[in-house]
Amino acid sequence: MNVKMSISKSKNLARRLQILANEATEELNKVCESEHWQSLGFVFFDQLESKEKVAKANYYYGQLNLIKEIDQFL
């Protein structure tokens, strides 16, 4: 698939992705109550005390990884 995008649209998309990545990172820091997940990855989520926190952490971690994958194409 070949998608052509203007420079301004590409920069705007990159800016929006960065905002989403920052929000996901902030939420992960809140759920995990630390930044250790950044070095350990999703393995860190196993030690969270509730299933709700694990689910929320997995959601935001998945969102963050998706953003990184999309960003590779810009």
N, C-alpha and C positions, 0 to 999 in steps of 0.2 A: 504494500500500500504506500503510495507516494502522496504525502500531504505537503502542500506548499502554504507557508504562512508568512505574512509580512513581519518585518523586524519588530515593529511596535507590538503586534499581537503576540509574538514570541516572547518578548520581554515582559509583557503584561501577564502572560501565562506563567512564566518563571517566577514573577513576583507573587502571584496568587498561590502557587505551589509552595513557595517559601513561607508564606503566612500560614498555610495549612500544616506544614511541617512543624513550624514553631508551636502552633496550638496543640498538635499531637504530642510533641515533646513535653510541653507544660503539663498536659493531662497525665502523661506517663509518670512524670516526676511527682505529681500529686498522689496518684494511685499507689505508686511504689514507695513513696515517702523518702526517696533518695534518687540519686542519679546513677546508682550502681548498675541499673539495667542497661545503660549505654555500653558498658564494657562486657557484660555477661549475656546480653540479648534476652530472648524469651525464656531461657533457662531460669532466669531470676524470678519469673512469675510464679514458679512452682512453690516458692516459699511464702507467697502472700496468704493472709489468714482467711480470706473468704472467697467463695466461688465467684461472687459478684465482682470482686477486685480483679481476679484472674481473667474473667471474661472481658472486663473493661480494658485491662492492660493488653490483652491479645488483640482487641479491636483496634486500639490506637497504634499498636506496634505494626499490625497489618496495614493500617492506613499510611503509616510512615514509610514502610517498605514500598508500597505502591507508588507513593509520591517520588521516591528515589528512582524507581524504575522508569516512570514517566519522564523525570528530569534528564535521564540519560539520552533521550531522543531529542532534546532541545539543543 
